[in-house]
Amino acid sequence: MSNPLRDILYVDDEPNNLFVFEATFECEFRVHTATSAAEALTILDETPVPVVVADQRMPEMTGVEMFSILRRRHPHIQRIILSGYTESDAIIDAVNEGQVFQFVRKPWERSELHTVLRRALDAHDLATQNSRMAERLASVERMASLGHLAAEIAHEMGNQLMLLPLVELIEDAYSSDPQLLELASMARQTHERLETLVDEIKNFVRHNTGQDDERTPSQLQSRPVNLADCVRELLSFLRFHRTIPVKQIQFHCNSEVVLVMGDSFKLQQVLVNLITNASDAIAGKSDGCIEIELESTATGACLSVCDNGCGIDPEALNQIWDSFYTTKGSSGTGLGLEVVRNIVQAHGGNIKCTSHRGQGTTFTMRLPRIMEMLPAQAIPGLGKNSQ
């Protein structure tokens, strides 16, 4: 199978020159043409083209002037100038300043220009690879710094987890007060969640520094989980959250028993991230609403979090899953959605996002459902809810 043709854009205000260039190289490149700099810039904003060839003498905007704009918008595109004016100061300055990959004198010869085009394609590919490597290196350095910070945070959190004796004291001293017992139970569960989180952070740091550890972050404490109970339990906890408007959250499910194999703590961690993002999206909106929908289907469990908030810009939609990418400025870490996706995938599922600017956003996750019936006593919390 032959390699696909690479794209080349040729810009010239003379139609005959465009015809000759396209006829000469159409068998070796996918040639795009434009009759003006404005048309060329429009094409390049819509189509990824690695190499642009332009005539210097064009009305409205010269080739060098166009390349000056192009360099700012698309720095990796390689730029070649064709001109019959070898003493042009503008061309010499452009080459010196790096705006032009190479200057080719007119009338050009096919073999010479062909060699220049091939070299320009190689230069584009090298620049792109170097940019990706630099991004990966920066990401590794950020992760190393994050790991060091996480270790310090986990250590300090572990030192501060001294709540359990107080919870036990409340349970003993106020055993006749159902409201206090409920709050003490929630505090106990929160304590357990924090202990689990601290252990996971420590395991993550050990794993990424090469230290031996029996349990890696990717391992889940899998057991049958009823997603309906999992969501309701979380919403009960969130009543005390200061920034999440629980009264604006609606929960709908088509079945009281939707079973998956997984880690209830991890699944609730996914929901907390998605609900927090939705809360930010509807902040300040009088009719703001967050809808959580759980559906049991023949193929699995479908759980979605939908808001009618500000939405996500189309250009940002494909980047929201990237490490450190955030639309919240300095208030966001850019790690929440990456964690969400990793947890969902670790459960054998997938998650997708749809959004419309000014209308809202929906995150939909699909998880494999336990198809066979299990005894009620085998599922934590199911027995009491089904009575």
Secondary structure by P-SEA (a helix, b strand, c coil): ccccbbbbbbbcccaaaaaaaaaacccccbbbbbccaaaaaaaaacccccbbbbbcccccccaaaaaaaaaaacccbbbbbbbcccccaaaaaaaaaccccccccccccaaaaaaaaaaaaaaaaaaaaaaaaaaaaaaaaaaaaaaaaaaaaaaaaaaaccaaaaaaaaaaaccccaaaaaaaaaaaaaaaaaaaaaaaaaaaaaaaacccccccccccccccccaaaaaaaaaaaaccccccccccbbbbbcccbbbbbccaaaaaaaaaaaaaaaaaaacccccbbbbbbbbbcccbbbbbbbbccccccccccccccccccccccccccccaaaaaaaaaaaacbbbbbbbccccbbbbbbbbbccccccccccccccccccc
